[in-house]
Amino acid sequence: MTPSDKDRINERIKEESKFVGEMINAMSNVIVGQKYLLERLLVGLLANGHILIESVPGLAKTLSVTTLSRSIQAKYHRIQFTPDLLPADIIGTLIYNPKDSSYFIKKGPIFANIILADEINRAPAKVQSALLEAMQERQVTIGEESYKLEEPFIVIATQNPIEQEGTYPLPEAQVDRFMLKVKISYPLPDEEFEILNRMAETSKKINVPAVIDPQAVLKARKLVDEIYIDDKLKRYIVDIVFATRSPEKYNMPDLKKLIQLGASPRAGIALVIASKAYAFLQGRGYVTPDDIKTISEDVLRHRIILSYEAEAEDITTENIIKTIFDTIPIP
């Protein structure tokens, strides 16, 4: 790619990404603070990747997803995961018509643009696995027929890290399908004061203006694909992913005993696309090392399986990711 091509893409992205600020402003009419969460929701949307949100109750997870769907005029369904939920409750089922002895399809709530899988770890494995085909293939199979899901399609799942009674841990295969795992914490005192001023009324309703439509999202995704990432940065990403598998080869022998399983090749793919999407949020047509470092925790934290020794020493995946980035030189 020539310098003139890079300049052309940069100028185009700068112009076409103006809606991002409008979306964040629109969502901020409802959501106080949580800029980190709002940006990650947009990264997932633009990068065509699913998101797993982990936080204690009451931090506006559901409200944030609902607000996102309103700002893009998207079809939105919330599915409350419970132990008695069945796969048919998500994807739909065949209904028998006794009048003519035929079957017809009743589509489930999965047929929408944005799916909120609320407390996903409260449903058993057979229900969680019903999402796998939808998340990976963007289609579901009912009976003998497969049905394409609407585009854009994104699953945003939530789980509570505290209450683990009556929960079913997500299989590693499903966790790996999430492009990002986002952890959010309590708001700052000034933000919580603003929440009280804005939300502590019984009948107040805040409208969210629609900024774009689903077709604009699909158009933006094509622009994200055009964002330039240098081969040196791709090699940097490969080194980061390989360091989670064989840290001793990257002068980090102490990490070997702390990692049971490193990141999959899907992690590298996700890191490239998510970095491009984050650059798009900044109005740039090229990826920088800071884009990679900024989004890396969200891409990698759920793809590194810790050993028993790491858990005994209270070492987190975030600690390991930080060590890797501190050790591997930036190109």
C-alpha positions in Angstrom: 0.0 0.0 0.0 1.4 3.4 -1.1 1.6 6.4 1.2 -1.1 8.1 -0.9 -3.4 5.1 -0.4 -2.9 5.3 3.4 -3.7 9.0 3.3 -6.8 8.4 1.3 -8.1 5.7 3.7 -7.3 7.9 6.7 -9.2 10.9 5.3 -12.2 8.6 4.4 -12.3 7.0 7.9 -12.0 10.4 9.5 -15.1 11.6 7.6 -17.2 8.4 7.8 -16.6 7.8 11.5 -18.2 11.0 12.7 -21.3 9.1 13.7 -19.4 7.4 16.4 -19.2 10.5 18.5 -23.0 11.1 17.8 -23.8 7.6 19.1 -21.7 7.9 22.2 -23.4 11.3 22.9 -26.8 9.7 22.3 -26.1 6.8 24.7 -24.6 9.2 27.2 -28.0 10.8 27.5 -29.0 7.6 29.4 -25.8 6.1 30.6 -23.7 8.0 33.0 -20.0 7.4 32.7 -19.1 3.9 31.5 -17.2 5.2 28.5 -15.1 2.1 28.5 -18.3 -0.1 28.2 -19.9 2.0 25.5 -16.7 2.0 23.4 -16.3 -1.8 23.7 -20.0 -2.2 22.7 -19.2 -0.2 19.6 -16.0 -2.1 18.9 -17.9 -5.4 19.0 -20.6 -4.0 16.7 -18.1 -2.7 14.2 -15.9 -5.7 14.4 -18.8 -8.2 14.0 -17.8 -9.8 17.3 -19.8 -11.0 20.3 -19.3 -9.6 23.7 -19.3 -11.1 27.2 -19.9 -8.6 30.0 -19.0 -9.5 33.6 -19.9 -7.3 36.5 -22.0 -7.2 39.7 -25.7 -6.3 39.4 -26.8 -2.7 39.0 -24.1 -1.3 36.7 -26.4 -0.6 33.7 -25.4 -3.7 31.6 -28.9 -4.3 30.3 -29.6 -0.6 30.0 -26.5 0.0 28.0 -27.4 -2.8 25.5 -31.0 -1.5 25.2 -29.7 2.0 24.6 -27.3 0.8 21.9 -30.1 -1.0 20.0 -32.2 2.2 20.1 -29.4 4.4 18.8 -29.1 2.2 15.7 -32.8 1.4 15.2 -32.0 -2.3 15.5 -34.3 -5.2 16.3 -33.4 -6.2 19.9 -34.4 -9.2 22.0 -33.5 -9.8 25.6 -33.4 -13.5 26.7 -33.3 -14.2 30.4 -31.3 -17.4 30.9 -32.7 -19.6 33.7 -32.1 -23.3 34.6 -35.4 -24.4 33.0 -34.7 -22.7 29.7 -34.8 -24.9 26.6 -32.9 -24.6 23.3 -36.3 -24.2 21.5 -37.0 -21.2 23.7 -34.0 -19.5 22.0 -33.9 -20.7 18.4 -37.5 -21.6 17.8 -39.2 -24.9 17.0 -41.5 -26.8 14.6 -45.2 -26.5 15.4 -47.7 -29.2 14.3 -50.8 -28.0 12.5 -53.5 -30.7 13.0 -55.8 -29.2 10.4 -53.6 -30.2 7.5 -51.1 -32.5 9.3 -48.2 -30.2 8.5 -45.5 -28.4 10.4 -44.7 -24.7 10.4 -41.8 -22.8 11.9 -42.1 -20.6 15.0 -38.9 -18.6 15.1 -37.4 -17.8 18.5 -36.0 -14.5 19.8 -32.5 -15.3 18.3 -33.9 -13.8 15.1 -32.9 -10.2 15.9 -30.0 -7.8 15.3 -28.9 -7.5 18.9 -29.4 -10.3 21.4 -28.9 -9.8 25.1 -28.2 -13.1 26.8 -28.8 -12.0 30.4 -27.0 -14.1 33.0 -25.9 -16.6 30.4 -24.3 -18.9 33.0 -27.6 -19.7 34.7 -28.7 -22.0 31.9 -27.4 -25.5 31.4 -24.9 -26.5 28.7 -27.5 -27.7 26.2 -29.0 -24.2 26.1 -25.7 -22.5 26.0 -24.6 -24.7 23.1 -27.8 -23.7 21.2 -26.0 -20.3 20.8 -22.9 -21.8 19.3 -24.1 -22.2 15.7 -25.8 -18.8 15.8 -22.7 -17.1 17.1 -20.2 -18.8 14.7 -22.2 -19.5 11.6 -24.8 -16.7 11.9 -27.5 -19.3 11.3 -29.7 -21.7 13.2 -31.1 -25.1 12.3 -34.7 -26.0 13.1 -35.7 -29.4 12.1 -34.0 -30.2 8.8 -33.7 -26.6 7.6 -31.1 -23.9 8.3 -32.1 -20.3 8.6 -29.8 -17.3 8.2 -29.9 -14.7 10.9 -30.4 -11.0 10.3 -27.4 -8.8 9.8 -25.9 -7.2 11.7 -26.1 -9.9 14.3 -24.4 -9.6 17.7 -24.8 -11.5 20.9 -24.0 -9.6 24.1 -24.0 -11.8 27.1 -23.8 -10.9 30.8 -22.7 -12.9 33.9 -22.4 -12.1 37.5 -18.9 -13.0 39.0 -20.2 -13.1 42.6 -23.3 -15.4 42.7 -22.1 -18.8 41.5 -24.8 -20.9 43.2 -27.0 -22.6 40.6 -24.8 -21.5 37.7 -23.2 -23.5 34.8 -19.7 -22.4 33.8 -19.5 -21.6 30.1 -17.7 -24.3 28.0 -14.3 -23.1 26.7 -15.5 -23.5 23.1 -18.3 -21.0 23.7 -16.2 -18.6 25.7 -13.7 -18.5 22.7 -16.6 -17.4 20.5 -16.8 -14.1 22.3 -14.5 -11.6 20.7 -14.4 -9.5 23.9 -14.8 -10.1 27.5 -15.5 -6.8 29.3 -15.2 -6.3 33.0 -16.8 -3.2 34.4 -16.6 -1.7 37.9 -18.5 0.7 40.1 -18.9 4.3 38.9 -16.9 7.2 40.4 -18.5 9.3 43.2 -19.2 12.2 40.8 -20.7 9.8 38.3 -22.9 8.2 40.9 -24.1 11.7 42.0 -25.1 12.3 38.4 -26.9 9.0 38.3 -29.0 10.0 41.3 -29.8 13.4 39.7 -30.8 11.7 36.5 -32.5 8.5 37.5 -33.9 8.9 41.0 -37.5 9.6 39.7 -40.3 7.2 39.4 -41.7 8.3 36.1 -38.8 9.9 34.2 -38.1 8.6 30.8 -35.1 9.6 28.7 -35.4 9.2 24.9 -32.5 7.9 22.8 -32.3 9.4 19.4 -31.6 7.0 16.5 -28.3 8.0 15.0 -27.8 5.3 12.3 -29.6 2.3 11.0 -28.4 -1.4 10.6 -27.4 -0.8 7.0 -25.0 2.0 8.1 -23.4 -0.5 10.5 -22.8 -3.0 7.7 -21.3 -0.2 5.6 -19.0 0.9 8.5 -17.8 -2.8 8.9 -16.6 -2.7 5.3 -14.7 0.5 6.1 -13.2 -1.2 9.2 -11.8 -3.9 6.9 -10.0 -1.3 4.8 -8.1 0.2 7.8 -4.4 -0.3 7.4 -2.4 -2.5 9.8 1.3 -2.8 9.1 2.9 -6.3 8.8 5.2 -5.4 11.8 2.1 -5.0 14.0 0.6 -8.2 12.7 3.9 -9.9 13.7 3.6 -8.1 17.1 0.2 -9.7 17.6 1.5 -13.1 16.6 4.2 -12.8 19.2 1.7 -11.7 21.9 -0.5 -14.7 21.2 2.4 -17.2 21.0 3.8 -15.8 24.3 0.6 -17.0 26.0 1.4 -20.5 24.8 5.2 -20.6 25.2 6.3 -17.8 27.4 9.7 -19.3 28.0 10.5 -18.7 24.3 10.0 -14.9 25.0 12.2 -14.7 28.1 9.3 -15.2 30.5 10.0 -18.6 32.0 8.2 -17.8 35.2 4.9 -17.6 33.3 5.1 -21.1 32.1 3.9 -22.6 35.4 1.0 -20.1 35.6 -0.6 -20.8 32.3 -2.5 -24.0 31.7 -3.6 -23.2 28.2 -2.8 -20.2 26.0 -4.8 -18.2 23.5 -6.2 -19.8 20.3 -5.6 -18.6 16.8 -9.0 -17.0 17.0 -7.4 -14.6 19.5 -5.0 -13.2 16.9 -7.8 -12.8 14.4 -9.9 -11.0 17.0 -7.1 -8.8 18.0 -6.5 -7.6 14.5 -10.1 -6.9 13.8 -10.8 -5.3 17.2 -7.8 -3.1 16.8 -9.0 -1.9 13.5 -12.5 -1.2 15.0 -10.9 0.7 17.8 -8.9 2.8 15.4 -12.2 3.5 13.5 -13.6 4.9 16.8 -10.6 7.3 17.0 -11.3 8.4 13.4 -8.0 6.9 12.1 -7.4 4.8 9.0 -4.5 2.9 10.5 -3.7 0.8 13.6 -1.2 1.9 16.1 0.5 -0.2 18.9 -1.6 1.7 21.4 -4.7 0.4 19.7 -3.5 -3.1 20.2 -2.5 -2.6 23.8 -5.8 -0.8 24.6 -8.0 -3.6 23.4 -5.8 -6.6 24.2 -7.1 -7.3 27.7 -10.6 -7.5 26.5 -9.6 -9.9 23.7 -7.2 -12.1 25.7 -8.5 -12.3 29.3 -11.0 -15.1 28.6 -8.7 -17.0 26.3 -5.9 -17.7 28.8 -6.6 -20.6 31.2 -4.7 -20.2 34.4 -3.1 -23.1 36.3 -3.9 -24.1 39.8 -0.7 -22.5 41.0 -1.7 -19.1 39.5 -5.1 -19.3 41.2 -3.4 -20.2 44.5 -1.2 -17.1 44.2 -4.1 -14.8 43.2 -2.6 -14.1 39.8 -5.1 -13.0 37.2 -5.0 -13.2 33.4 -4.7 -9.4 33.5 -1.4 -9.8 35.4 -0.1 -12.2 32.8 -1.2 -10.0 29.9 0.6 -7.0 31.4 3.8 -9.0 31.9 3.6 -10.1 28.2 3.2 -6.5 27.0 5.9 -5.2 29.3 8.3 -7.8 27.9 7.7 -8.0 24.2 9.2 -5.0 22.4 6.9 -2.7 20.5 7.8 -2.6 16.8 
